[in-house]
Amino acid sequence: MWEAFKQWFHRWGSPKWFYERSLVWSFWLGWGALILLPVGIVWGLAFAPQDYQQGNSFRIIYLHVPAAILAQSCYMIMAVAGFVSLVWRMKMADVVLKCAAPIGASFCFLALFTGAVWGKPTWGTWWEWDARLTAMLILLFLYFGIIALEAAIEDKITAGRAAAVLSLVGVVNIPIIKYSVEWWRTLHQPATFKLTEKPDMPVEMWAPLLVMVIGVYCFFGYSLFLRSRNEIIERERRTLWVRELLAKEGKV
């Protein structure tokens, strides 16, 4: 069992193996995102019932909640990749960390923007230095810091190590985001959607939200695989297997 796990683990560290397998994975994830996201958006925005207190303004959750969940999950994936990079020196860990950062930053910005749109009619203000909002803003700055480190340091190995350290240091912010509404008195409402508990809202409201969450994760996986494949070609362009691949595709 342990030997099988080690073989599986080290396969993930092979750029060639990852490149070959990710084509199939990205295909199915892309189709999943293409189907689930339109269904979830139309279902949530057009057919889900109104909230008895917030009316139609609550519908922003069908964008806000999936974006916020994905932004946090993406950073946790980057932290794991950073740990693997520092401990086992795997090339693919650096690739995943670098390629995931812009995607996570985009979803983090989307979560903050949609939160501001929701906050204006609900709280009467676009922004409040609420504990959860502030922690999400810090998360966005962490994403920007990792992206800046990758761009500023020319040596890819050194850049990967620096980004890995920052991702591990910043992961302490994730539990702060999650539990901020419990640790402090905040304007932000408690979690709308939990996988471990039955949602408080009726199934007609949370079902499209679940579809959106799954669709967003499919889109994230699809985007991450595509970006990683491009990064692998860039980093491994001098290797024999990449030269043969490019020659086969007529790109050299």
N, C-alpha and C positions, 0 to 999 in steps of 0.2 A: 504493500500500500504506500509506504513512504517513498520507495523508489519510483513508483508510478507518479506520485505527486512531484518529486524532484524533476523527473523528465518533462512533465507538463509545464512546470514552472520555468525551466530553462528554455523550453521551446518558445515561450512568450518573449524571451530575451533575444531571440534570433530575428534580426530584421528581415531576412529572406523568408522565414516561416511566417512571420506576421504579415508581410506583404502579400504572400500567396493566399493565406486564409482570409484576410480582411476583405478581399474582393467579394466573397460570398456573403460574409456578415453584413457588409455595407449595403449589398443589394437588398437583403431582406429587411434590414432596418430602414432603408430608404422607402421601401414600399409601405412598411408599417407607419412611418411618419406621414406619408402622402395620403394614407387612408384615414388614420385616426385623428390627425389635427383638424382637417376640415369638418369631419363628423362632430368632433368635440366642440369646435367653435360654433357651428350652426346650431347644434343641440343646446348648448349653454346660453347663447345670446338670443336665440329666437324661440326656443320651445320650453326651456326650464321655467317654472313658475316664479313670480316675483317674490322677493322677501317681504314679509309682513311689516318690517320696520324700515328697511332701506329702499324698498321699491326696486326699480331697475338698476340702480347704481351698484347693487351688490354683484352684478354680472361681471364686473371687472375681475372677480376672483378667478374666473376661468382662464385669464392670462396671468394674473398676479401670483396666484398660489403655485402653479406649475413652474413659473420662472424662478420664484424664490427657492423652491425645493431643489430645482436643478442647479442653481447657483451654489448652494451649500454642498450638494452631493459632488459636483464637479471639483470643488476645492478639496474635499476629502479624498477623491481619487488622485488629485495632484499631490497631496501629502503622502499618500501611500507610494506613489511613483517616486517621490523625492526620497523616501526612506529606502526603497529598493535601490535607487541610484547610489545613495551614499554607502549602503552596506554591501551590496553585491556588484556594484559598478556595471549594471546592465544598460546597454545602449538604448534599448526600447523604453526604458523608464524615463530617460531624458527626453526622448521624442514625445512620449505621451504627455509629460508635464508641459513641455513647450507648446504643443498643439492644443491642449485643453484650455490653456489660460485665456486666449481671446474669446473662446466660446463661453466660458464661465463668466468673463467680464461682461459680455453682451447680455447674458441672461440676468446678471446682477443689476445692470443698468435698467433693463426692462422691468425688473421687480420694483426698483426704486421709483421709476417713472409711473408705472401703473398704481403703485401705492400712493403717490402724490395725487394722481387723478382721482383715486377713491377717497383720499383724505380731505380734499376740498369740500365736497358736499357733506361729508360725514363729520369732520372735525372743524370745518370752517377755515382751514388753512392748508396750503400746499405742502408745508414741511413743519415738523415739530421735532425738537431734539429728544425724541422718545428713545428709550433704551434699545429697542429692537431696530428702529430706523437707523440710529447712530451706528450700531454694530454692523448692519448691512452696508452702510456707507464705508466703514472701515474695511469690510470685505472687498468692496470695489477697489479701494486704494491698494489693498494687498495684491489683487489681480494686476493692477497697473504696475505695481512695483516689480512683480515677476516678469511681466512683459518687457518692462524697461531694462531689467537686468539681462535678459536674453538678447535684447537688441544692442545694448551698450558694450558687452564683452565679446570680442571677436572670437576668441577661442571657445569652441562649442563645449568642450569638456569643463572648462572653468565656469562658463555660463550656466551649464547644467547643475554644477555643484552649488553655485550661489543661489540659483532658483530653488533647488531642493531644500537648502537651509531655510530660506524665507518661507517656503510652503509649510515646513514643519513648525516653524515658530508661529506662523499665523493661524495654524489649525486650532489653537486655543480659542479663537474667536467663534468657532462654530457652535460649541455648547452655550456660549454667551448669547448668540442669536436665538438658539432654540429655547432656552430656559429664561430669557430676559423677562418675559411676561409673567413668570412665576416668582422670580427673585425680586423684582421691583414693581412698584405701582406704575403702570404704563397705560398710554392711550390705546396702544395696539391691542386688538382682541386676541384671545388665546387661539391656539391652532384650530383652523377650520377643518382640517383633514388629517386623520391619523390612521395609519395602516393597522395599528394594534388595537384600536377601539372602534366601536360602531359610531359613525358620524351622528351629530345631533340633528342635522338637516335631513329632510325626507329624501328617499332614493331618487326622486325626480330631479333633485338638485345636485346630489353628490355623484350620481352616475356619470353625467357628462364631465364632471371635474376629474374623475378617475380616468376617463378616456383621454382627456387632455394631458394628464400627468404621464401616462404611458406613452402617448404620442410625442411629448417633449423629450422623454428619455430616448425614444427611437431616433428622433432628429439629432439629439446630442451624439448618440453612438455613430450614426451615419456621418455626421460632420467630423467627428474625431477620427474615424477610420480614413476618410478621404484626406484630411490634413496630414495624418500620420504617414500615409502612403507617399504623398508628395515630399514630406520631410525625409523619409527613408531614401528616396531616389536622390535627393540633394546630398545627403550625408554619405551615401554608399556609391556615389557615381563612379568612383575609381575601382570598385570591385568588379570581378569578372562576371558575376551573375547579373549585375545591373547593366554592364556593357552588352551582354548577350541579350538581355531583355529589350534594351533600347534599340539594338540592331534589328531584332525581330520585329519591333514596331515601326522601324524605319525612321527613328528619331536621331540617329547618328550616321 
